Structures are given as structure tokens and as C-alpha cells.
């Protein structure tokens, strides 16, 4: 998340703790792009300020925007330094210069501040790449994910956001809304591919983006393996092959099941347990177990 710290807003509810220095982490928990958000300068929120807007909505500049940006920066720093469980309203107040009274009134607590930080991330100007080909666009998307998480400093905040989503329903809802907006912005990638004849009509853009990023996020957040340009390239090629095969059109028309070419293959017509087969699946399993058991005296 490309953000820069703002000067702390003047607080109307009494003197706020002095903010600490330091830049907020960069990058974003997005399927590739770094998501920066901008906020205008101004003074802090007054006691009559409206609640933080919903993800994807925008609010005019002024003291509201400046307060949100200061709180966002403190939340990002806190998530990167402490993680979600240890992030407190006191920490955000100290690092943003916004009084605790304002934080509780506007955001309700840490959950609301994390959710609003994600909402601000979704208000950036990021657009999906347009390289002239579907393969190039998918490689660019995958490359952005790999680049964003290659630098531990940039990866700290988005990683903490993902972790927060497992511990806070409100953060999970905001993260989901963030991704839904990202998928919507990727629709032109698929629209252009369909127009060029590179993808079947009806291809689901969101499914395509998930297919590109899922192998990368699996390595980043589940198996904890490194992600580099080679892995990103593999993910893009796999997603492209799936698109060309019509895997994301939501139907089976025009698809071919290679198992049908191999009589007796699992799931093929006439295979044990397949529809129309005279051999029940349970009988086939029992037969297979007998042939591979130690008492049968053979291995397969």
C-alpha cells in the first residue's frame, strides 16, 4: 500500500499524544497491484463527523480525509510492527496524533480502524495492466504479486491484513470487499481478451484473477515458500491455459473430458463406479484392495 505519513491533525478533544516518526509500510493485500490511497491535508475530525465511509466510496478532502489518513498510517505501522492481536487504540492514538475519544467515536475500536484502512486502500487509482495480450496481462498481474511480497518491508502490512481477516469478521468483510473491487477492475483484461479471440465469451474475470494469484498466495500464506518471477510465470501460464480451455466460462459446453478416451479409466463410461457401470464402486474398491494386500503376495 503506497502511503506516506501526514502531519498529525490538530485534535479538538484535547491534546493528543505526540506522534512518532517513520513511514508506513507499502504494498497491499491485493492480487498483484500495490494499492496506494491519497488523502488531502486539513485539520482533524470534529465531534460531529460522520462515520468512516464504506469500502470503495470516496469522501471529499479536508480534515476528515486528513484524520483518516493519519489513522490509516498508524494502523499500517501497528499491524506491521505488532500484528493484529497486539494493535490497540492507545497505540493508534499515540502514532496518529488523534485523540482516543475521536478514535472510539468514529471507528468504535481497532476492528473499525483496520476495516477503514482497507477501505482507504481500495480508493486508489490502480488499474489492471494492458500489455496487448491476455498472456502478457496475466504475467503482469502475477509479477506484481511477486514484486510486492519480495520485500519484507512492503509485505509486512498486507500480510498483517490477511492475518487480521482470520481474527476479525469486520476485517474479513473489508478484505473481501477490497478484492471484489480489484476483480471488478480486472474485467477489462478479460473483455479485451474475448474481443481479440483469446478467451471464450462469458469468461469470469474474477475467476481468472483468482487462478493467477491463488498459487502465489498458497506459497506465501500456507506453505510459506518463496515466490519469485519463475513461480509467477508458471501461475500465469497455468491460468492462461485454463482460460483457453474454457475453464472459467461457468459451463461444460465445448469442453472435453480426456477420460472418455480411455476405457476403464476412473470416471470414464463403463469404468467401475461410473454412471451406467455394472460394477459397483464398492466392489471395485474391494477388488483393488485384495490385489494390493500383503496376503495377495503381489504389489501394483
Beta strands, then each sheet from edge to edge (+ up, - down):
end
